Amino acid sequence: MKLRCATVDVMILRISIVAMLLSAVGDSTFAQGLSNGVFQKHRAKVEASVSRALEYLAANQAEDGTFNDSYGRSVGIVSLVGMAFLSAGHTPDSGAYSENVDRCLIYVLGSQRSNGLLDRGDSGHGLMYAHNIGTLFLSECSGMVKPEMQERLEQVLSRSTKLILSAQAVPKNERHTGGWRYKPDSRDSDLSCSGWALMALRSAKLNGAPVPDKAIESAVAYVMKNHDEKEGRFGYTDPWGHAETLTGCGLLCLELCGYHGTESNFVSGEFILNHRQQIVNNAHEYYAGYYNAQAMFQLGGRYWEQYADWMYNEYIPKQQSNGSWSNGRNGGTYGTAMMVLSFTVPYRQLPIYQRDETVDEDL
């Protein structure tokens, strides 16, 4: 049976939302309504920074959608850039950078192997990282494109989603059950790869795909195996390793999977606030910043206010004159895309990152 990734009703709803958001971009009343005090405080600088970053990404994109940079032909990098454009209100069919988003989309759609894997090479040993991010990007584009493109997208997305589910179902011992790692047949798991896979499944499920509840529940159970509830930290393959860069990932997974506002989540928010400076110049700095920003926005209140104030003050001055960010590890394309995704959280353009409107801003 074909895995349908967007019902007609869901598609219509998403197209309507996107149209509303795009028409309202730049409208101060709209922006004040969907954002909060900390964003308004930094808004002018953030918008100027995002504008320069998007100009950089567009200028450095080749006709085929790739980049002459570290892992620039990886489906994962191209997908992150595509989501960066989406996060600022540009879709494959509208916005100043619609052509750039379209290039990303066409590149990812053309990357699928016979087993459903999204891969064009240049993904190192992390095939499932690129695949999961690519699947998330395709799912976020679903409902934003013309009917003929939607049909093609659904076919590719159906198979890529099935691969994620089959990779989760590979027999693993109890410690690794429910998660994912580098390859579709990996028999172990880690939180980092699993976070991207879970985001992709959640997006697909919100899109109307018949993702089993059990798959989400099993993934959340795996995430919790890497969680120290007392300290609030999440680790790579246990509750401790690389906690300064992975706690945001674990927290966001819980927030988006129906575990919003638990006491343990607030403890994780405190952990992020107390260790935020440790991500600066870390090898995984932009990765950590992306997940921290998304997770703290979901928590809302003082968690987002304090983290966002620190983030904007810390990273806006570090943007290079050409509009990019790079700490030398993964190149300017990756760093810039991740910073745009971090900065634009209050825009609420990506459907997967919509926030519960009952979040208490006074926490």
Order of alpha helices (4+ residues) and beta strands (2+ residues): alpha-alpha-alpha-alpha-alpha-alpha-alpha-alpha-alpha-beta-beta-alpha-alpha-alpha-alpha-alpha
